[in-house]
Amino acid sequence: MLNVVAINTAPAPPNPSSTLSNQPGDYHIIPIKHISTFEILSLEPNSAKQTISAVQPPVAAVDIKKLREREEAKIRQLRDQEANKGKGVTREAQQIYDALKRMCVSIHLYPCA
């Protein structure tokens, strides 16, 4: 038991006959202790007496490789942000540096010096 909830936020497949388990997912992992309440927004249309215990979402395989790639990309992004943070500079100076960097990236001059 992991005590987490994995939520797939990927859009539904365009072809209704294809199953969700065959589609790539965009999963968000939430620890159960962070969930204080929840609400069921919709149930199957033909099941007016359906209860929470009867609602079972499709369970698909989690692509561990994609999760690791996503994790590594986020770590790289955070390290880049930290590396570009000026030490001992004013907030305004940091904002100017960030704006210049964005400008260089947008006109493909990255890395700017």
N, C-alpha and C positions, 0 to 999 in steps of 0.2 A: 504494500500500500504506500503510495507516494504522497498522499495528502495534497494533491494538486489537481487543478482542472485545466485541461487543454482545450482551448476554443479555436476552432477553425474559422477564420474570418474571410476566407477566399470566397469570391462570388460563386453562386450556383452555376453548374455547367450549362452552357447554352442549349445543349441537346438533352431534353428531359429523360430520354431513355438511357443515357449513360449514368453510371452510378458514381456517387461521390468518392467512393474508395479508389476509383481509377484516376481521379483528378489530383493534381498537386495541391497541397494545402498551404495556408499561411497561418501558422499556429502561434497562439499566445498562451504562455503557461502562467497560471495564477495560483498562488498558494491558497489553500482552503481557508486558512486563518485570516486572509485579507477579504474574504467574502462575508459581508454582514447580512445581506438580504439578496433575494433574486426573485424574478417574476417571469412566468411563462407567458410569452407574448402571443403564441398561437399553438394550436393543436391540430391534429388531422381533422379535416372538415366533417367526416362522417362519424366522429367519436365524441359526442357531446358529454358522455359520462366517463371519459378517460381521466385517469388520475396521474399524478406525477410518477408513481411507480411503473406505470404502463408506458410512459414516454421514454423511448430508448433511441438516442440519436445513432446514426451509422458510425461505426468505429472504423477508421482507416489507419493504415500503417503510417507511422511517422518517419519521414525521411531524415535520418540522423545526419547524413552528409550535408544536406541543405541547412539543417539547424546549426551545425558546426561552422559552415561557411558564413551564415548570417551572424553568428556570434563573433567570428574572427573579423568580419567587416566592421561590426560595431566597435570592437576593441581598437582596430586601426583608426577608425574615425575619432574616437575619444583620445587616442594618443596624439593624433595630428592636431586636434583642438588644443590639447595641453601644450604641445610643442610650439604652437603659434601664439600662446598666451605670453604677453610681455611680463617680465619680472620687474616690479617696482615702477611701473608706468601708470599714468593716470587713466581713468576710465575713458576719457575723450581720446587720448592717444591710442588706446587699444581699439576703439571704434574706428578711428581713421585707418589704422593698419588693416583691420578686418575689411573695411570698404575697399581699400586699394587691392587687397588680395582677391576679393570677389571680382573686382574689375579685371584683374589680370587673368583670372580663370575664365571669365566670360569672353575674353578676346584671345584666348588660347596662348597666353604668354606664361603660363604657370610652369615652373616656379618662378615667381618674380623675386628679385633681390633688391 
